[in-house]
């Protein structure tokens, strides 16, 4: 049994689950200034009110899993991205506080709306930049990070950050197409069109930049036999993009959100193709960074018990609060 590979899959699953469940939350925050003050903003908030605070569970699982299963990678990646991680956590804190206080402090609702947008934008941007900092390479000396405090700040990381913001905006807008109705839904659909164009443009730009960022990335995408798999990624992306625009034009309500998730899934597939078998590109493989087998087995038992419970609870929460929402929510 290849324990490091199993744990790599668990962490990748946790990251994707976080993107799925917190991505549209952050996207709604990014788009929030574009909503009309009053019922439209309240409806947007109510669409995520029952589920938003449980989404960070997956972020904890991904970060905790990296620390426990791949301690060497954790010790290298975190020092290289500390400013971004600190900014991301502060953004998530501001987003969470603003979410609750905009209902409980209506006299200062404009301030809390601004904090909600700012926290969401900061968290989305830094998450994309963390990914970019990892992909562009981390300077290592032996088993330690050897770069500076600012190595993460490059045009490439800014591009990946903006791409993540655009992608989250697409998830948020298509989620609102699903959950809202009437004029608010029509507004969300118009936002989704613009967000889809921005997301696809940024996806293409990041993909091209990544391929030429490192010779090994180029080889993994264009050398045999990996090119046989890699060629399917842009093809499937084009198909999903066509269906997404068609669905938005035809007035589909549910499918655009799932098609948007399909774009993210293909993005993660391309990321896996670019990085595998490294967890720190061209420096540390999954097996180099892995904890002892005994530790991985011990943790795997815990995950085998808790992960189904988390999935069951999360699924139940979304099921209970299915359907359309209005401007009057559980708050």
ChimeraX attribute file (.defattr): number of C-alpha atoms within 10 A of each C-alpha:
attribute: neighborCount
match mode: 1-to-1
recipient: residues
	/A:1	5
	/A:2	8
	/A:3	19
	/A:4	21
	/A:5	14
	/A:6	13
	/A:7	22
	/A:8	21
	/A:9	12
	/A:10	19
	/A:11	21
	/A:12	16
	/A:13	15
	/A:14	21
	/A:15	18
	/A:16	20
	/A:17	19
	/A:18	21
	/A:19	26
	/A:20	21
	/A:21	20
	/A:22	26
	/A:23	25
	/A:24	26
	/A:25	28
	/A:26	28
	/A:27	27
	/A:28	32
	/A:29	28
	/A:30	25
	/A:31	23
	/A:32	23
	/A:33	14
	/A:34	14
	/A:35	18
	/A:36	12
	/A:37	13
	/A:38	9
	/A:39	14
	/A:40	21
	/A:41	18
	/A:42	19
	/A:43	23
	/A:44	28
	/A:45	23
	/A:46	21
	/A:47	25
	/A:48	23
	/A:49	17
	/A:50	16
	/A:51	16
	/A:52	17
	/A:53	13
	/A:54	15
	/A:55	18
	/A:56	16
	/A:57	15
	/A:58	23
	/A:59	18
	/A:60	14
	/A:61	19
	/A:62	22
	/A:63	15
	/A:64	15
	/A:65	23
	/A:66	24
	/A:67	17
	/A:68	17
	/A:69	26
	/A:70	24
	/A:71	16
	/A:72	21
	/A:73	24
	/A:74	20
	/A:75	16
	/A:76	21
	/A:77	22
	/A:78	16
	/A:79	16
	/A:80	27
	/A:81	22
	/A:82	15
	/A:83	15
	/A:84	22
	/A:85	18
	/A:86	13
	/A:87	17
	/A:88	22
	/A:89	15
	/A:90	15
	/A:91	24
	/A:92	22
	/A:93	17
	/A:94	21
	/A:95	26
	/A:96	17
	/A:97	15
	/A:98	23
	/A:99	21
	/A:100	14
	/A:101	16
	/A:102	20
	/A:103	14
	/A:104	12
	/A:105	13
	/A:106	11
	/A:107	10
	/A:108	12
	/A:109	16
	/A:110	13
	/A:111	15
	/A:112	22
	/A:113	21
	/A:114	18
	/A:115	22
	/A:116	29
	/A:117	25
	/A:118	20
	/A:119	27
	/A:120	29
	/A:121	28
	/A:122	23
	/A:123	29
	/A:124	30
	/A:125	26
	/A:126	27
	/A:127	23
	/A:128	21
	/A:129	28
	/A:130	25
	/A:131	17
	/A:132	23
	/A:133	24
	/A:134	18
	/A:135	23
	/A:136	18
	/A:137	17
	/A:138	21
	/A:139	17
	/A:140	16
	/A:141	10
	/A:142	8
	/A:143	13
	/A:144	15
	/A:145	17
	/A:146	15
	/A:147	14
	/A:148	10
	/A:149	12
	/A:150	11
	/A:151	15
	/A:152	25
	/A:153	15
	/A:154	13
	/A:155	11
	/A:156	20
	/A:157	24
	/A:158	19
	/A:159	20
	/A:160	28
	/A:161	27
	/A:162	24
	/A:163	25
	/A:164	28
	/A:165	30
	/A:166	27
	/A:167	30
	/A:168	33
	/A:169	31
	/A:170	32
	/A:171	32
	/A:172	31
	/A:173	33
	/A:174	36
	/A:175	29
	/A:176	31
	/A:177	29
	/A:178	22
	/A:179	23
	/A:180	25
	/A:181	17
	/A:182	8
	/A:183	10
	/A:184	20
	/A:185	22
	/A:186	16
	/A:187	19
	/A:188	27
	/A:189	25
	/A:190	15
	/A:191	21
	/A:192	27
	/A:193	18
	/A:194	14
	/A:195	24
	/A:196	22
	/A:197	16
	/A:198	19
	/A:199	23
	/A:200	18
	/A:201	14
	/A:202	21
	/A:203	23
	/A:204	14
	/A:205	15
	/A:206	20
	/A:207	17
	/A:208	12
	/A:209	14
	/A:210	20
	/A:211	17
	/A:212	12
	/A:213	16
	/A:214	16
	/A:215	10
	/A:216	16
	/A:217	20
	/A:218	15
	/A:219	15
	/A:220	18
	/A:221	19
	/A:222	16
	/A:223	13
	/A:224	11
	/A:225	10
	/A:226	13
	/A:227	15
	/A:228	12
	/A:229	13
	/A:230	19
	/A:231	12
	/A:232	13
	/A:233	17
	/A:234	15
	/A:235	11
	/A:236	14
	/A:237	20
	/A:238	14
	/A:239	12
	/A:240	20
	/A:241	20
	/A:242	12
	/A:243	16
	/A:244	25
	/A:245	17
	/A:246	13
	/A:247	17
	/A:248	20
	/A:249	12
	/A:250	9
	/A:251	14
	/A:252	17
	/A:253	19
	/A:254	16
	/A:255	18
	/A:256	28
	/A:257	24
	/A:258	16
	/A:259	22
	/A:260	26
	/A:261	23
	/A:262	17
	/A:263	23
	/A:264	21
	/A:265	17
	/A:266	17
	/A:267	17
	/A:268	15
	/A:269	13
	/A:270	18
	/A:271	16
	/A:272	14
	/A:273	17
	/A:274	22
	/A:275	18
	/A:276	14
	/A:277	16
	/A:278	17
	/A:279	25
	/A:280	24
	/A:281	19
	/A:282	16
	/A:283	15
	/A:284	18
	/A:285	18
	/A:286	21
	/A:287	16
	/A:288	14
	/A:289	22
	/A:290	25
	/A:291	19
	/A:292	12
	/A:293	13
	/A:294	10
	/A:295	12
	/A:296	19
	/A:297	14
	/A:298	10
	/A:299	15
	/A:300	18
	/A:301	10
	/A:302	10
	/A:303	16
	/A:304	10
	/A:305	10
	/A:306	12
	/A:307	15
	/A:308	11
	/A:309	12
	/A:310	15
	/A:311	12
	/A:312	11
	/A:313	13
	/A:314	15
	/A:315	11
	/A:316	12
	/A:317	14
	/A:318	13
	/A:319	10
	/A:320	9
	/A:321	14
	/A:322	11
	/A:323	11
	/A:324	14
	/A:325	20
	/A:326	17
	/A:327	16
	/A:328	11
	/A:329	14
	/A:330	7
	/A:331	9
